Amino acid sequence: MLKTRRRGIGVAALLTAALAIVSAGPAAAAEKSFTYRGGFPLIGDQQVAVVVHADIPATATAGSTISVPFSLDVDAGQTAGDGLRLVGATKLSGTIKSQVNVAIGSQSVAIPVELPIPETPVPAEGSLKFTALGQVDFTVPAGTPAGEATSSVDSAATTHVVTDSALGEFDVALTLDPPDQDATLGTTTVS
């Protein structure tokens, strides 16, 4: 029942989502890979691979609350790792902000998503990888029409990265690249 539209990270990476539902029916596990492109300080535009993990509820009732554990596995690539190592960064943290778009019939609801990036060591070599974990709570509005709701990730995300280097903090605006990727995570029957 969620459609994801959100901004994500450049140097650190994007999402993985696991949906746990309160007052909802059984869930179907979803694992989907996406590629984003974003501009990083010093190294310019880079591709970022993100795997979203989610348990999409099979059913939900209007007026019920859905609690969605959400996680993103992000691989910002070798160049992002090299860039952080070059400026002496040994760790990073931050947040990823985006939104989930839930569409049912002619209605669409944007649900804000903000996931923390826990303190993560910058590896001594290789690709920069991390996982952002969090939860999205959403009440299905009373009066929502019955039917099939589609959840999708958004084409944009913003990542705020905090480092322990002279680079300090920076933001990376990300967009799906290529833009025509199927962003659907799953569907939920609303009653």
N, C-alpha and C positions, 0 to 999 in steps of 0.2 A: 504494500500500500504506500510505498514510499518512492518518490521519484527524486533522484539526487541531482541537485545542481548546486555546486559549491566551488569555492576556489581552493587551490591547493598549493603545494610547496614547490620550490624550485630546487634549492640546494638540499633539502632534506627529503621530501617525497610525499606521496599520497597514501591512500586509504586502504583499510580492510575492515569490513563490517560484519558483525554477527548480530542478528536481530533476536532478542528475547522478548516475548510478548506477554503482557499482563492483560487478562480478560480477552484473550484471542485464542484461536484454534491452533492446531499443530503447525509447525513451521517447516518450510522447505529451504534447505541450505543452498546458498548461492555463493559462488566464488567466480569473480570475473576480473580479467586483466584489461587495463587501459594504458594508453600512452598519452602523455601530456608534453607540452613544450613551454618553457619559461625562461625569462632572462635573469641571469645570475650576475652578481658583481664580479668583476675581473675576467670571468670566463665567457660571458655572453650567453646567447641562447643555447639551451641544452634540452635533450629529451629526458623525460622522467617516466619510469615504468611504475605503475601502481596496481596492486592486487587488492580488490575489495572483497571482504568476506562478510556475508550476511545470512541470517536465518529469517526469510520473509514469511510472515504469518499467512497461513492458508485462509483464515477467516478472521474477521473482526466485527464488532457490533458498534453502531453509531452511539456515541457517548462514552465508549470505553477508552481506557488509557493504554497506549502501547509503549513499552519500554524496549528500545532497540540498542543492544550492545553493538558497537561499531568499531571496526579496526581496519587499518590500512597498512599494507606492507609496501614500503617505498624504496625504490632503487633509483637514486639520482645519478648514478653512473660514475665511471672512472674519473672523468674530467672534474666533476664536482668534488670527489675525494682528493684529487691532486691539488685543486685550488685551495681547499681548506688546509691541507698539509703545508702548502707553500707559505701561507700566512701564519703558520704555527698553531693552528687550532687543534686541540686534543679532544674536545667534546662539543656537543651541540645539544640544544633543546628548543622548545618553541611551541607553536600552535598551527593547526591547519583549519582554515575557515572555508565553509562552502554552504550548500543547501541541498536538501533532498526535495525533489518535486514529486508530489503524489497527484495523479490525475484519475478522476472518475467521471465518466460521462463528459459533460462540457465544463466541469469544474476542475480547478487545479489549485493545490495548496503548496506553498514553498515553506519547508521546515528548515530553520537555521541549524547548522551543524558546526560545532567547534570542538576539535579533538586536540588533546595535549600531545606533544612530542616529548617523551621522557628524556632525561639526560642520557645521551648516547655517545659512546667513545667514537672518535674519528679513527678508522682503522689505519694501521701503519702503512698499508698499501691496498690497492684495489678499489672497488666501487664503494660509494657512500650509500649505506642502507640503514633504514630504521623502520620502526613500527609505531604508528599513532593509534592510541586506544581511547575509547570513550563510550558515551551512551547518548542516545537521542530519545527524549520522552515526548510523546505526542498524544493528544486527546482527539479521537475521531469526533468531529463536530456533530452535535445532535442535529438531526434533520438531513444528514448526509444521505443522498439517495442510495438505495441498494444497487449493487452491481459489482463489476470487477474494477478494482483500483490498481493502477500500475505505478511501481516505484522505479525511479531512474536516478542515476548520478548526474550531476550538473556538468556542463561543458567547461566550467571555470572554477578555479579554486585559488586561494591565497595562502601562502605559507609564511609565517613570521619565524625567522631563524635567529637564535641567540648563540653566539660562539664565545669562547674564552680567548679569542685572538684580537689583534689590532683591527680586524674587520668588524668586530662588535656584533651589532644586530642589523638585519636586513629583511626585506620582504621580497618574495618571488610570486609574481602573478602567473598562474598556469592556465592553459586552455587545452582541450582535447586536440591531439594532433596524430592522425588526421581527424578532422571535425565530424566525419560521418560514422564514427564508431557507434555501435548499438549500446546505448547507455542503460538499457533496461536491466534491473536487478531481479524483478519478479512481479507477481500479481497477488492480490488479496481479494477475497470475496467479502464485500461489506453487506451486512444485513441490518 
